[in-house]
Amino acid sequence: MIKIQRGLRTAFVAMALAGVAFAPVSALAAGKLTVSSPQDPGSWDPIDTFLVNWASVATNIFDGLTYRGPDLKLVPGLATSWEVLDNGMRIRFKLREGVKFHNGEAFDAEAVKFTFDRLLGAEGAKGPQQSNYNSIGSVDVIDATTIDMKLKVADPVILTKLAGYGAMIVPPKYIAEKGDAYFNAHPVGTGAFKFVSYEPKVNIVLSANPDYFGGAPKISDLEYKFISEPATAVAELQAGRVDLVIPPTIPIGMIPTIQGNAKLAVVTSPGPTVYALRFNTRDGITKDPKVRQALIMGVDRDAIIKSILGGQAQPIASFQGPLSFGFDKAMKPLPYDPVKAQALLKEAGVAPGASLQIDLRGNEATFIEVAQAISAYLQTIGITATIKPYETNVLLNDIIPGGKTGAMFQQSWGGWTLDYDNTAVAMYHTGEKWNPYDSDPKMDDLLAKQRTITNVAEREKVLQEIAHYAADRALEMPLYNLNAIFGINKRVKNFTPVPDSRLKFTDVTVD
């Protein structure tokens, strides 16, 4: 038996440093923070989405059993402690007492069981989160403040997964009374801010929860405006109508504009978000791995990082950045070699002038510039690339999972667990939402194998093997690991640009 309480005194100190206190504050400070977010996720239900822009809002509405703060350390959340039992196949959680959901409903073991039964059941199967938690066999209630989570298979990342997204604890009675559709647009959690109103594609408004177990927020109101057009978001920041613009909104070219305003600042942080153009491996010329390799070698990604991204990114060889467990710093990307690229295209029987389509999110100005540069590079090796922008939710919820993309399509991914498992399973396992084209038994076996390994070093080797295998098959054109770039009004104080963009605003103040 391994008992894990994370040294509760140390954990409580860590939580305090991360903005999580333990005694409710009786009075709320005045002040409103207005945030520009580039995307409305379309549903606030934790099981319905994978989007970072969901998490940047919902981290303030919901809590998980564990919590990962700005320092990326895992500490207690709605669970005060946990024990890992039965060789890692059972975890016993002690739950926080006296916590209530925003509707007044009590948080207890039954709420935890309901949350995971729902996530792993028919309702969860409709969304993209279930596969992240399918290692869980059951959640059993021991008493009102104790639950056992039993695993079907080993999952070395499960405690981190419980800190976000699909594992956020939801209120059973509220959902039973109101229904799933209502909950999508009227979220209720235990978090630091309560839901007030939501107008799709316009805004979501929250108010401070004075009874939050981590201490009442220091601002009274929090509003997120959904502004997809970067120039509009920056203009709103300049005009003082928004206080903070969050990634991935701000184009590199607009950083000097923000920095030139004495009232504003640009704050950056190394982040987990990586960008790639993934390939349709089922249809057309990109069905051939030689063609995919040629397209990768035909693009000078270092030049793109320098000229378009202003050095705010680092090149990558696999679909992960240095913060990811499984990152192999010795792994090198395919080199820029247009002569070799043309030779590979000729070997594959691709005639000069062949065409392909690149699908991307239409609201990301910087990536559109990147795609235009890629198109120009491909032109020099005899490929005519056309760019097709989509409204983000259409691309992510219809075009990609429906297998309706062109030969190449944009994928940006945060890998929020900071473990390559979270990325690789979603991108490469047969049948996953983000893998509409490829099925590879060897890849599936490797992905399953790494989840059964408890030895950290051995598991890391298998993750690196997966990265090398994906690169050998040229499943995507790895582009870069981009810094998280925030534009902020200097009247905002105590803001921490967290690497995973899961922003918790309990300690922020606005002058």
Disulfide bonds with the S-S distance in Angstrom:
none
